[in-house]
Amino acid sequence: MVTQPRRPCTHLIPDPRSTQTGRGKMALKVSESMIVQSLRDLVQVPSVNPPANTAGCADVLMAICAAEGIDAERIEPVPGHVNVVARLQGSKPGKKLVLNGHVDVVPPGENWTVDPFGALVKGGNIYGRGTCDMKSGVATMLMAMVDFKRSGKPFSGEIICQAVADEETGSEMGTIHLLENGIGAGADFAICTEPTSLRIELGNRGLRWIDITVKGTASHAGRPHLGVNSIAYAARLVEAIQSMRFTACNDFFEVPYPSISVTQINGGHTINVIPERCDLSVDRRMLPGETFDDVMAQLQAVIDEVKAENEALEIEARVRKGYWDPYLIAVEEPVVQANITAFRRVMGTEPTIGSKGACTDASHLANIGKIPTVLFGPGNERMSHKADECVSIDALVQATEIYSLMFEELLGD
């Protein structure tokens, strides 16, 4: 862990509020207004996670499927965490394509200038929590299914659309639950419609969340020498963690190196007592080739250095249950080639190809489901989790067109 990380890749991430060039080159069987309304209906349901009550979003999606004659079911592993699985069957058996996106969103937070759940249409954009991350992806993948069904184009196999709950806090009751119960697992292709700014992404970094407890000894603050100050030692640990460097590097990724960040800290219970406990939370991002054992061994080495400063000190690290493993597929995969072909036809230009710096449910599709998975969506990732989050209407239409063409490329007779 001695190499200075390289600067992040910055290839083709446009301004968040700009619209894409071009308007698409195929005649959709769904209107722009229908695409826009489907997203607005989803955004106006505040499916904040926690608690991740996605029942209202499921109602919206089920109503669209019922109106269009698309088979769909609600899957609710725990109350409120409602997943929708919609299916289109071809005229004969064939390969399976999974579409995946989540309808839970992070809390809106502060500094909004518009209603975060109002789905305001203004200046060619739709504003609201989840417009970018990632109800836009869910709306457009379902609209593409509607378009493909209305077109009557013959195809073989099956399209399985997964609109899932619980991605923002671990995916256990969403994508992981579906895959572990055989829904979509082992499919031939998958498209995860996370925000990519219409960039084709072939993988994402992985993630482990780790909680660390530093335990010292309490004493009167007037006699600090009688205690072991957990906050003071936690501060040394934070500095040591933030100074970690990693040798792994892959320039194909938006952020081409691993990263580790201390994101939460809590300690002490009153101002005149030397604190006996301080808790830290750590976010560790991984590249393909790094393992869970690697992550923990590197962190434990840093912890052991701090512990050695005082024999009365205790430091314990615990990994949270949620996880995302890194993955990367080859550009030669059929799902990638279909994405490239469809992008060219709609946009009239060459796509930008890379891999995501964050993590997504594509990790689970690739690692648990064993499905070659491409990430491609209309949202701009730089708007994710921000105030005044928005998505371009042009990008919604273009994504719908591209998905529909990908269905034809992958499954068409």
Stockholm file with secondary structure:
# STOCKHOLM 1.0

chainA/1-413         MVTQPRRPCTHLIPDPRSTQTGRGKMALKVSESMIVQSLRDLVQVPSVNPPANTAGCADVLMAICAAEGIDAERIEPVPGHVNVVARLQGSKPGKKLVLNGHVDVVPPGENWTVDPFGALVKGGNIYGRGTCDMKSGVATMLMAMVDFKRSGKPFSGEIICQAVADEETGSEMGTIHLLENGIGAGADFAICTEPTSLRIELGNRGLRWIDITVKGTASHAGRPHLGVNSIAYAARLVEAIQSMRFTACNDFFEVPYPSISVTQINGGHTINVIPERCDLSVDRRMLPGETFDDVMAQLQAVIDEVKAENEALEIEARVRKGYWDPYLIAVEEPVVQANITAFRRVMGTEPTIGSKGACTDASHLANIGKIPTVLFGPGNERMSHKADECVSIDALVQATEIYSLMFEELLGD
#=GR chainA/1-413 SS CCCCCCCCCCTTCCCTTCCCSCCCSSCCSSCHHHHHHHHHHHHTSCCBTTTTCCHHHHHHHHHHHHHHTCEEEEEEEETTEEEEEEEEECSEEEEEEEEEEECCBCCCCSCCSSCTTSCEEETTEEESTTTTTTHHHHHHHHHHHHHHHHHTCCBEEEEEEEEESCTTTTSTTTHHHHHHTTSSTTCSEEEECCCCTTCEEEEECEEEEEEEEEECBCEETTCGGGSBCHHHHHHHHHHHHHTCCCSCCCTTBSSCSCEEEEEEEEECSSTTEECSEEEEEEEEEECTTCCHHHHHHHHHHHHHHHHTTCTTCEEEEEEEEEEECCEECCTTSHHHHHHHHHHHHHHSSCCCEEEESSCCTHHHHHHTSCCCEEECCSSCGGGTTCTTCEEEHHHHHHHHHHHHHHHHHHHBC
#=GC SS_cons         CCCCCCCCCCTTCCCTTCCCSCCCSSCCSSCHHHHHHHHHHHHTSCCBTTTTCCHHHHHHHHHHHHHHTCEEEEEEEETTEEEEEEEEECSEEEEEEEEEEECCBCCCCSCCSSCTTSCEEETTEEESTTTTTTHHHHHHHHHHHHHHHHHTCCBEEEEEEEEESCTTTTSTTTHHHHHHTTSSTTCSEEEECCCCTTCEEEEECEEEEEEEEEECBCEETTCGGGSBCHHHHHHHHHHHHHTCCCSCCCTTBSSCSCEEEEEEEEECSSTTEECSEEEEEEEEEECTTCCHHHHHHHHHHHHHHHHTTCTTCEEEEEEEEEEECCEECCTTSHHHHHHHHHHHHHHSSCCCEEEESSCCTHHHHHHTSCCCEEECCSSCGGGTTCTTCEEEHHHHHHHHHHHHHHHHHHHBC
//
